[in-house]
Amino acid sequence: MLVVDDDPQILRAVRTSLQGHSYDVLTAGNGETALDLLPDAGVDLVVLDLGLPGIHGHEVIERIRSWSDVPIIVLSVMDGQRDKVEAFEAGADDYVTKPFGMPELLARMRAVRRRVEGEKRSPIVRFRELVVDLSRQLVLLDGEAVHLTPTEYRLLEAFVTNPGKLLTHRWLLQRAWGSGYATEHQYLRVFIRQLRAKLSDDPARPRFIVTEAGLGYRWKPDPDRDPPAAVS
């Protein structure tokens, strides 16, 4: 398991206690280190503080959720309802408020492991000549790096993690910009056009992004075949 906290004393205390209960424990003092460790460390549970330096805990959760179903328990001094709601919406499985007792954390860990099922997805997805490393936010086309803006990357991430599904205009707008932009279709058209250009994807003969007129867009799971119908 992986414990992420910027307080060295808490890291040592939690690691020592968990090791005393026969857990193998890795630690990280920030979100960047945690995201670097996760893909190759075989982590089966994450205990995560929200108030991290650099990448905030909510973003760490969202980036993990883009490629992994690993259980995530938030361990934070932030006890407001909004903080908890945002953590759960980002993809956390449980929330423990500091200060806490180890018996409670251990019980939450056992419960979330029983509750959360599903195999971990690979952080690297491939669509013929396109490779997307979701853990490192790296995009390669024919072996060359593709430089995307943050918004372009969020759209690409939404597509490649939902291949074959019809992604509605509203869903994509909320995913890329937030709930306040659910009707701003022009924003979406502009960024889809930019993304297609960077992926060398001709909208008249799309390899990747298919336009569903009046509805949204669909990422082709197999560039040589039309995808099955599905709705998000």
Short mmCIF file of the C-alpha atoms (twelve columns), coordinates in Angstrom:
data_MODEL
# 
_entry.id   MODEL 
# 
loop_
_atom_site.group_PDB 
_atom_site.id 
_atom_site.type_symbol 
_atom_site.label_atom_id 
_atom_site.label_alt_id 
_atom_site.label_comp_id 
_atom_site.label_asym_id 
_atom_site.label_seq_id 
_atom_site.Cartn_x 
_atom_site.Cartn_y 
_atom_site.Cartn_z 
_atom_site.pdbx_PDB_model_num 
ATOM 1   C CA . MET A 1   0.000   0.000  0.000   1 
ATOM 2   C CA . LEU A 2   1.016   3.641  -0.420  1 
ATOM 3   C CA . VAL A 3   0.695   6.392  2.204   1 
ATOM 4   C CA . VAL A 4   0.932   9.978  0.901   1 
ATOM 5   C CA . ASP A 5   1.379   12.862 3.359   1 
ATOM 6   C CA . ASP A 6   3.647   15.899 3.543   1 
ATOM 7   C CA . ASP A 7   4.086   15.548 7.323   1 
ATOM 8   C CA . PRO A 8   7.124   13.289 7.989   1 
ATOM 9   C CA . GLN A 9   5.945   12.485 11.522  1 
ATOM 10  C CA . ILE A 10  2.562   11.251 10.302  1 
ATOM 11  C CA . LEU A 11  4.242   9.232  7.543   1 
ATOM 12  C CA . ARG A 12  6.534   7.526  10.047  1 
ATOM 13  C CA . ALA A 13  3.758   6.864  12.552  1 
ATOM 14  C CA . VAL A 14  1.333   5.425  9.987   1 
ATOM 15  C CA . ARG A 15  4.038   3.351  8.295   1 
ATOM 16  C CA . THR A 16  5.231   1.911  11.609  1 
ATOM 17  C CA . SER A 17  1.702   1.065  12.747  1 
ATOM 18  C CA . LEU A 18  0.731   -0.540 9.445   1 
ATOM 19  C CA . GLN A 19  3.948   -2.520 9.239   1 
ATOM 20  C CA . GLY A 20  3.149   -3.769 12.734  1 
ATOM 21  C CA . HIS A 21  -0.059  -5.204 11.243  1 
ATOM 22  C CA . SER A 22  1.906   -6.967 8.474   1 
ATOM 23  C CA . TYR A 23  1.284   -4.425 5.711   1 
ATOM 24  C CA . ASP A 24  3.964   -3.632 3.135   1 
ATOM 25  C CA . VAL A 25  4.076   0.170  3.106   1 
ATOM 26  C CA . LEU A 26  5.509   2.697  0.655   1 
ATOM 27  C CA . THR A 27  5.461   6.405  1.477   1 
ATOM 28  C CA . ALA A 28  5.467   9.634  -0.524  1 
ATOM 29  C CA . GLY A 29  5.679   13.224 0.655   1 
ATOM 30  C CA . ASN A 30  3.872   14.773 -2.323  1 
ATOM 31  C CA . GLY A 31  1.529   13.968 -5.179  1 
ATOM 32  C CA . GLU A 32  4.205   13.926 -7.871  1 
ATOM 33  C CA . THR A 33  6.177   11.198 -6.080  1 
ATOM 34  C CA . ALA A 34  3.008   9.199  -5.457  1 
ATOM 35  C CA . LEU A 35  2.036   9.284  -9.143  1 
ATOM 36  C CA . ASP A 36  5.547   8.209  -10.142 1 
ATOM 37  C CA . LEU A 37  5.482   5.258  -7.721  1 
ATOM 38  C CA . LEU A 38  2.008   3.914  -8.435  1 
ATOM 39  C CA . PRO A 39  2.286   2.422  -11.940 1 
ATOM 40  C CA . ASP A 40  5.156   0.051  -11.141 1 
ATOM 41  C CA . ALA A 41  4.859   -0.579 -7.399  1 
ATOM 42  C CA . GLY A 42  1.938   -3.018 -7.321  1 
ATOM 43  C CA . VAL A 43  0.057   -0.829 -4.822  1 
ATOM 44  C CA . ASP A 44  -3.289  -2.263 -3.714  1 
ATOM 45  C CA . LEU A 45  -4.480  0.633  -1.533  1 
ATOM 46  C CA . VAL A 46  -3.689  4.365  -1.214  1 
ATOM 47  C CA . VAL A 47  -4.018  6.456  1.945   1 
ATOM 48  C CA . LEU A 48  -3.834  10.079 0.821   1 
ATOM 49  C CA . ASP A 49  -3.691  13.508 2.463   1 
ATOM 50  C CA . LEU A 50  -5.429  16.308 0.542   1 
ATOM 51  C CA . GLY A 51  -3.302  19.317 1.538   1 
ATOM 52  C CA . LEU A 52  -0.195  18.316 -0.377  1 
ATOM 53  C CA . PRO A 53  2.478   20.633 -1.771  1 
ATOM 54  C CA . GLY A 54  2.469   20.895 -5.554  1 
ATOM 55  C CA . ILE A 55  -0.347  18.759 -6.947  1 
ATOM 56  C CA . HIS A 56  -3.369  18.970 -4.641  1 
ATOM 57  C CA . GLY A 57  -4.854  15.751 -3.305  1 
ATOM 58  C CA . HIS A 58  -8.049  16.118 -5.362  1 
ATOM 59  C CA . GLU A 59  -6.024  16.206 -8.589  1 
ATOM 60  C CA . VAL A 60  -3.955  13.231 -7.461  1 
ATOM 61  C CA . ILE A 61  -7.165  11.253 -6.995  1 
ATOM 62  C CA . GLU A 62  -8.486  12.287 -10.417 1 
ATOM 63  C CA . ARG A 63  -5.247  11.322 -12.146 1 
ATOM 64  C CA . ILE A 64  -5.144  7.946  -10.417 1 
ATOM 65  C CA . ARG A 65  -8.762  7.325  -11.355 1 
ATOM 66  C CA . SER A 66  -7.993  7.972  -15.034 1 
ATOM 67  C CA . TRP A 67  -6.266  4.577  -15.178 1 
ATOM 68  C CA . SER A 68  -6.661  2.681  -11.898 1 
ATOM 69  C CA . ASP A 69  -9.410  1.326  -9.623  1 
ATOM 70  C CA . VAL A 70  -7.055  1.037  -6.629  1 
ATOM 71  C CA . PRO A 71  -8.947  1.860  -3.397  1 
ATOM 72  C CA . ILE A 72  -8.204  5.377  -2.086  1 
ATOM 73  C CA . ILE A 73  -8.807  6.489  1.495   1 
ATOM 74  C CA . VAL A 74  -8.440  10.197 2.162   1 
ATOM 75  C CA . LEU A 75  -6.754  11.023 5.475   1 
ATOM 76  C CA . SER A 76  -7.098  14.768 6.003   1 
ATOM 77  C CA . VAL A 77  -7.471  17.531 8.559   1 
ATOM 78  C CA . MET A 78  -10.011 19.131 6.189   1 
ATOM 79  C CA . ASP A 79  -13.357 18.165 7.690   1 
ATOM 80  C CA . GLY A 80  -15.759 20.427 5.799   1 
ATOM 81  C CA . GLN A 81  -18.635 18.929 3.824   1 
ATOM 82  C CA . ARG A 82  -17.392 20.516 0.608   1 
ATOM 83  C CA . ASP A 83  -13.935 18.957 1.016   1 
ATOM 84  C CA . LYS A 84  -15.461 15.533 1.506   1 
ATOM 85  C CA . VAL A 85  -17.881 15.878 -1.404  1 
ATOM 86  C CA . GLU A 86  -15.078 16.989 -3.737  1 
ATOM 87  C CA . ALA A 87  -12.896 14.073 -2.649  1 
ATOM 88  C CA . PHE A 88  -15.671 11.547 -3.271  1 
ATOM 89  C CA . GLU A 89  -16.548 13.122 -6.615  1 
ATOM 90  C CA . ALA A 90  -12.885 12.933 -7.628  1 
ATOM 91  C CA . GLY A 91  -12.958 9.193  -6.922  1 
ATOM 92  C CA . ALA A 92  -12.058 8.591  -3.262  1 
ATOM 93  C CA . ASP A 93  -13.574 5.508  -1.631  1 
ATOM 94  C CA . ASP A 94  -13.537 6.685  1.988   1 
ATOM 95  C CA . TYR A 95  -12.610 9.726  4.100   1 
ATOM 96  C CA . VAL A 96  -10.992 9.742  7.553   1 
ATOM 97  C CA . THR A 97  -10.554 13.045 9.391   1 
ATOM 98  C CA . LYS A 98  -7.404  13.869 11.369  1 
ATOM 99  C CA . PRO A 99  -6.772  13.374 14.228  1 
ATOM 100 C CA . PHE A 100 -7.624  9.703  13.896  1 
ATOM 101 C CA . GLY A 101 -7.069  6.439  15.681  1 
ATOM 102 C CA . MET A 102 -5.286  3.527  14.024  1 
ATOM 103 C CA . PRO A 103 -8.104  1.080  14.872  1 
ATOM 104 C CA . GLU A 104 -10.482 3.275  12.866  1 
ATOM 105 C CA . LEU A 105 -8.104  3.522  9.885   1 
ATOM 106 C CA . LEU A 106 -7.494  -0.234 9.922   1 
ATOM 107 C CA . ALA A 107 -11.246 -0.898 10.016  1 
ATOM 108 C CA . ARG A 108 -11.831 1.519  7.108   1 
ATOM 109 C CA . MET A 109 -9.051  -0.195 5.130   1 
ATOM 110 C CA . ARG A 110 -10.609 -3.629 5.636   1 
ATOM 111 C CA . ALA A 111 -14.047 -2.320 4.697   1 
ATOM 112 C CA . VAL A 112 -12.927 -0.537 1.537   1 
ATOM 113 C CA . ARG A 113 -10.995 -3.580 0.370   1 
ATOM 114 C CA . ARG A 114 -14.109 -5.711 0.737   1 
ATOM 115 C CA . ARG A 115 -16.224 -3.114 -1.036  1 
ATOM 116 C CA . VAL A 116 -14.017 -2.042 -3.899  1 
ATOM 117 C CA . GLU A 117 -13.545 -4.567 -6.653  1 
ATOM 118 C CA . GLY A 118 -12.281 -4.434 -10.210 1 
ATOM 119 C CA . GLU A 119 -8.970  -4.945 -11.922 1 
ATOM 120 C CA . LYS A 120 -6.423  -2.192 -12.254 1 
ATOM 121 C CA . ARG A 121 -6.260  -0.809 -15.780 1 
ATOM 122 C CA . SER A 122 -2.940  -0.317 -17.447 1 
ATOM 123 C CA . PRO A 123 -1.716  3.289  -17.225 1 
ATOM 124 C CA . ILE A 124 -0.636  3.018  -20.868 1 
ATOM 125 C CA . VAL A 125 -3.249  2.759  -23.617 1 
ATOM 126 C CA . ARG A 126 -2.506  2.235  -27.305 1 
ATOM 127 C CA . PHE A 127 -4.568  2.905  -30.391 1 
ATOM 128 C CA . ARG A 128 -2.366  1.786  -33.269 1 
ATOM 129 C CA . GLU A 129 0.305   4.503  -33.639 1 
ATOM 130 C CA . LEU A 130 -1.059  6.591  -30.744 1 
ATOM 131 C CA . VAL A 131 0.219   5.882  -27.217 1 
ATOM 132 C CA . VAL A 132 -1.135  7.656  -24.117 1 
ATOM 133 C CA . ASP A 133 0.599   7.234  -20.751 1 
ATOM 134 C CA . LEU A 134 -2.164  8.268  -18.360 1 
ATOM 135 C CA . SER A 135 0.006   8.205  -15.236 1 
ATOM 136 C CA . ARG A 136 2.555   10.633 -16.687 1 
ATOM 137 C CA . GLN A 137 0.232   12.545 -19.028 1 
ATOM 138 C CA . LEU A 138 2.496   11.707 -21.965 1 
ATOM 139 C CA . VAL A 139 1.148   11.405 -25.526 1 
ATOM 140 C CA . LEU A 140 3.121   9.872  -28.396 1 
ATOM 141 C CA . LEU A 141 2.107   9.694  -32.055 1 
ATOM 142 C CA . ASP A 142 4.358   7.594  -34.290 1 
ATOM 143 C CA . GLY A 143 6.924   7.705  -31.500 1 
ATOM 144 C CA . GLU A 144 6.961   11.526 -31.330 1 
ATOM 145 C CA . ALA A 145 5.700   13.524 -28.347 1 
ATOM 146 C CA . VAL A 146 2.455   15.405 -28.908 1 
ATOM 147 C CA . HIS A 147 2.255   18.637 -26.937 1 
ATOM 148 C CA . LEU A 148 -1.299  19.278 -25.729 1 
ATOM 149 C CA . THR A 149 -2.766  22.079 -23.679 1 
ATOM 150 C CA . PRO A 150 -4.299  21.013 -20.333 1 
ATOM 151 C CA . THR A 151 -7.796  21.230 -21.814 1 
ATOM 152 C CA . GLU A 152 -6.830  19.227 -24.901 1 
ATOM 153 C CA . TYR A 153 -5.308  16.573 -22.670 1 
ATOM 154 C CA . ARG A 154 -8.435  16.355 -20.488 1 
ATOM 155 C CA . LEU A 155 -10.508 15.768 -23.606 1 
ATOM 156 C CA . LEU A 156 -8.105  13.140 -24.913 1 
ATOM 157 C CA . GLU A 157 -8.076  11.416 -21.525 1 
ATOM 158 C CA . ALA A 158 -11.876 11.359 -21.518 1 
ATOM 159 C CA . PHE A 159 -11.884 9.749  -24.964 1 
ATOM 160 C CA . VAL A 160 -9.210  7.084  -24.485 1 
ATOM 161 C CA . THR A 161 -10.625 5.956  -21.132 1 
ATOM 162 C CA . ASN A 162 -14.102 5.546  -22.674 1 
ATOM 163 C CA . PRO A 163 -13.447 3.953  -26.091 1 
ATOM 164 C CA . GLY A 164 -16.512 3.107  -28.122 1 
ATOM 165 C CA . LYS A 165 -18.899 5.144  -25.977 1 
ATOM 166 C CA . LEU A 166 -20.949 8.060  -27.190 1 
ATOM 167 C CA . LEU A 167 -19.713 10.988 -25.088 1 
ATOM 168 C CA . THR A 168 -22.303 13.737 -25.160 1 
ATOM 169 C CA . HIS A 169 -21.477 17.413 -25.597 1 
ATOM 170 C CA . ARG A 170 -22.627 18.133 -22.049 1 
ATOM 171 C CA . TRP A 171 -20.568 15.305 -20.512 1 
ATOM 172 C CA . LEU A 172 -17.402 16.352 -22.318 1 
ATOM 173 C CA . LEU A 173 -17.867 20.020 -21.424 1 
ATOM 174 C CA . GLN A 174 -18.316 19.192 -17.760 1 
ATOM 175 C CA . ARG A 175 -15.330 16.837 -17.830 1 
ATOM 176 C CA . ALA A 176 -13.006 19.390 -19.455 1 
ATOM 177 C CA . TRP A 177 -14.250 22.708 -18.033 1 
ATOM 178 C CA . GLY A 178 -16.623 21.990 -15.154 1 
ATOM 179 C CA . SER A 179 -20.352 22.143 -14.550 1 
ATOM 180 C CA . GLY A 180 -20.589 25.862 -15.389 1 
ATOM 181 C CA . TYR A 181 -19.806 25.182 -19.061 1 
ATOM 182 C CA . ALA A 182 -22.360 22.461 -19.807 1 
ATOM 183 C CA . THR A 183 -23.933 24.425 -22.705 1 
ATOM 184 C CA . GLU A 184 -20.832 26.052 -24.238 1 
ATOM 185 C CA . HIS A 185 -20.759 23.867 -27.350 1 
ATOM 186 C CA . GLN A 186 -18.586 26.294 -29.293 1 
ATOM 187 C CA . TYR A 187 -15.740 25.826 -26.790 1 
ATOM 188 C CA . LEU A 188 -15.934 22.106 -27.368 1 
ATOM 189 C CA . ARG A 189 -15.913 22.366 -31.172 1 
ATOM 190 C CA . VAL A 190 -12.827 24.583 -31.097 1 
ATOM 191 C CA . PHE A 191 -10.840 22.268 -28.842 1 
ATOM 192 C CA . ILE A 192 -11.937 19.107 -30.643 1 
ATOM 193 C CA . ARG A 193 -10.721 20.695 -33.882 1 
ATOM 194 C CA . GLN A 194 -7.372  21.518 -32.255 1 
ATOM 195 C CA . LEU A 195 -7.049  18.025 -30.803 1 
ATOM 196 C CA . ARG A 196 -7.827  16.420 -34.140 1 
ATOM 197 C CA . ALA A 197 -5.180  18.560 -35.829 1 
ATOM 198 C CA . LYS A 198 -2.515  17.507 -33.316 1 
ATOM 199 C CA . LEU A 199 -3.467  13.846 -33.747 1 
ATOM 200 C CA . SER A 200 -3.492  14.153 -37.563 1 
ATOM 201 C CA . ASP A 201 -7.081  12.954 -37.452 1 
ATOM 202 C CA . ASP A 202 -9.083  13.932 -40.538 1 
ATOM 203 C CA . PRO A 203 -12.730 14.489 -39.496 1 
ATOM 204 C CA . ALA A 204 -13.853 13.373 -42.975 1 
ATOM 205 C CA . ARG A 205 -12.079 10.010 -42.474 1 
ATOM 206 C CA . PRO A 206 -11.541 9.784  -38.717 1 
ATOM 207 C CA . ARG A 207 -9.127  7.273  -37.234 1 
ATOM 208 C CA . PHE A 208 -9.899  8.269  -33.659 1 
ATOM 209 C CA . ILE A 209 -12.636 10.869 -33.028 1 
ATOM 210 C CA . VAL A 210 -16.007 10.325 -34.689 1 
ATOM 211 C CA . THR A 211 -18.625 13.107 -34.702 1 
ATOM 212 C CA . GLU A 212 -22.132 12.022 -33.756 1 
ATOM 213 C CA . ALA A 213 -24.188 14.870 -35.229 1 
ATOM 214 C CA . GLY A 214 -26.229 16.721 -32.648 1 
ATOM 215 C CA . LEU A 215 -25.166 14.366 -29.865 1 
ATOM 216 C CA . GLY A 216 -21.434 14.404 -29.193 1 
ATOM 217 C CA . TYR A 217 -18.334 12.439 -30.134 1 
ATOM 218 C CA . ARG A 218 -17.099 8.870  -30.011 1 
ATOM 219 C CA . TRP A 219 -13.547 7.485  -29.771 1 
ATOM 220 C CA . LYS A 220 -13.050 4.526  -32.108 1 
ATOM 221 C CA . PRO A 221 -11.702 1.574  -30.105 1 
ATOM 222 C CA . ASP A 222 -10.448 0.010  -33.334 1 
ATOM 223 C CA . PRO A 223 -9.441  2.549  -35.997 1 
ATOM 224 C CA . ASP A 224 -10.446 0.094  -38.730 1 
ATOM 225 C CA . ARG A 225 -13.957 -0.606 -37.477 1 
ATOM 226 C CA . ASP A 226 -16.982 1.400  -36.439 1 
ATOM 227 C CA . PRO A 227 -17.543 1.200  -32.651 1 
ATOM 228 C CA . PRO A 228 -20.642 -0.332 -31.083 1 
ATOM 229 C CA . ALA A 229 -23.315 1.978  -29.757 1 
ATOM 230 C CA . ALA A 230 -23.082 2.944  -26.091 1 
ATOM 231 C CA . VAL A 231 -24.029 6.048  -24.166 1 
ATOM 232 C CA . SER A 232 -22.346 7.893  -21.259 1 
# 
